[in-house]
Structure formats: structure tokens, C-alpha cells
Amino acid sequence: MQRKSPIALDDCGLAKAINIMGDKWSLLILREVLYGVIRFADIQKELGIPKSILSQRLKKLVANNLLEKHSYKEGKSRTRYAYAPTKAGKELILPLFALMQWGDKFYREDKAPLTIIDPDTAEKLTVKLSTSDGKEVPLDKIKIIIN
């Protein structure tokens, strides 16, 4: 059978990313960590995720170099763990914010609960496609070229 898609799944960056991030828990865990919720117990409480699933997803995110695991100890309690985004994890801010922006646009009837701003100018930021010189390109005008 001849493939209709011009790119095999094994060669597709999107397919590779979905393989790592393709379930709601992984995306929501990264969301929490990027919002500053970094301790296992806090992530579990915020998401209402079963501990076994959280543990499994965190291991996968660490193994794929999206999060780093750090131990900490409070008083005489046992060692616990917190998670910090790696460089690759931090760079997921763009696609995650793009997904949030899309969700706010098409699936909210009220005002979005947060705004992303430039810390220097306080201007609202949005995720858009642009050329290397910064010219915005409307989504209905883009062209995909297979290399």
C-alpha cells in the first residue's frame, strides 16, 4: 500500500513529540511545572491524578529530558522529590501556550484566566508564525514544503 502522507511517522517531528507528550496527564504535569508547581505531592493534589500515574508520567518526562528530578527534605521527614523543566521542557512553553491560546479562542465564552506579557513592556504576547525578519504570516497563507 502506498502511503498518502508525504512524511513517514518515524521521520515526523510532530509524531515524535506526540509519542512523548501525547496524553493529557503529561501535558498537564508540564503545565503545572511551568506554572511553578514542582513538588510531587503538590502536582498530585492540583491535578487530582492517581499517584501511580503521576509517578509513571514523571519518570517518562525525566527519561525524555523534559524534566529534572531533585530531592529535598523538610525537617526530619523522608526525602521527597521536586521537578524542574530542562531546556527542552522550557521550550515547550511555545507549543503549550499556542494550545492554550487556541483553546481560549475557540472553547471559552468568558475572558481567559491569564495573560502572557512581555516583562519589559507589559505588552500582551501571542504565539504566531513569522518569517525570520519578524513579519507575521496569516495561517491561511502558509505553505508546507516537504524537504
C-alpha positions, 0 to 999 in steps of 0.5 A: 500500500502506498502511503498518502502522507508525504512524511513517514511517522518515524521521520515526523517531528510532530509524531515524535513529540506526540509519542512523548507528550501525547496524553493529557496527564503529561501535558498537564504535569508540564503545565503545572511545572511551568506554572511553578508547581514542582513538588510531587505531592503538590502536582498530585493534589492540583491535578487530582491524578492517581499517584501511580500515574503521576509517578509513571508520567514523571519518570517518562518526562525525566527519561525524555529530558523534559524534566529534572528530578531533585530531592529535598527534605523538610525537617526530619521527614523522608526525602521527597522529590521536586521537578524542574523543566530542562531546556527542552521542557522550557521550550515547550512553553511555545507549543503549550501556550499556542494550545492554550491560546487556541483553546481560549479562542475557540472553547471559552465564552468568558475572558481567559484566566491569564495573560502572557506579557512581555516583562519589559513592556507589559505588552500582551504576547501571542504565539504566531508564525513569522518569517525570520525578519519578524513579519507575521504570516496569516495561517491561511497563507502558509505553505508546507514544503516537504524537504 
